[in-house]
């Protein structure tokens, strides 16, 4: 057969270990796996939930509780997909359950973290008198009022969450076909749904919900678009090198 | 394969040892060294698909036919060639004997490297179908019936592809000798 150089050895070992790992994971009883998912999801949820309650406890309306419920489900689903027995190989265009889990989990976590850092985004008053984005908010309010502020914040927050989440799966995301991009857009948008619900069912926020949706859609699409351009450049560069 | 399908790690290791290098060589010959990265991606994707569909393996069919059908389907999906002709089939294989693959000496590896370069040069003159058929025939030592099964074509077409590929290579080889 073909001579086995170091690169071949690496790739062979990676595949061998991934499949052997999957076979070992399959031997773990389902009940044990479910228990693990529940424990990890609860811990992750508590990590974000406790600061939330401490900082904004009194302002938690029914819609916030609904959003929390959705986040709990998101964490549960993500960890379920993460712990599912599977060969953990990151290949361009292959969205294995663990890749989807990573994308979903990171975009959700970053979204929650952003609200903790900048609660004025969803009209919450933090017990801490600290918000690093206040100067930016003030500038946007002066220039274009609340509409521009909501549009830009939606864009900025979703773009950051999408960029961080996509960065975590950069090997798998190294594709630019319609189906893969659609899947990534769907997952990234899904993580924004709880915040959308809060916006929609809060009287003070409802008039700006359209701007906010426009902003987050723009943010997600810009990040996916930039990623596709990067993939195209990488492809043409490797072609030029004859790789 | 049956043992692997039932979750036996050692059985998978043996199967992997036997087919791993053959698979990557197949993709490299088929795609050429310029698309080395694509060959490596397809190699990994094929093993993922083999793992995912291992429960559907039917021991009545030959393992190599089933295995290379998955590889060919991956190749077709990726390259976008032969879309209509290669249709996914549940092919499977007769009792595969998992034997130990002996380690190669440095000399053997060197000869293989030389051989790879020679074959790759000659492969430039072949069409995609001809490359695939010739690789399965001469490299994988599959019969025309097995090639036909893997490529979803008739037995006669498989034989014709192999014969044309050999003729093309032979004529170019003669031309080079004259020069």
Interface residues (C-beta under 8 A of the other chain):
Chain A: X1 X2 X3 X4 X8 X11 X12 X14 X15 X16 X19 X20 X22 X23 X24 X26 X27 X87 X89 X91 X92 X94 X96 X238 X239 X242 X243
Chain B: X7 X8 X9 X12 X13 X16 X20 X21 X22 X24 X25 X28 X33 X34 X36 X37 X40 X41 X43 X44 X45 X47 X48 X51 X109 X110 X112 X113 X116
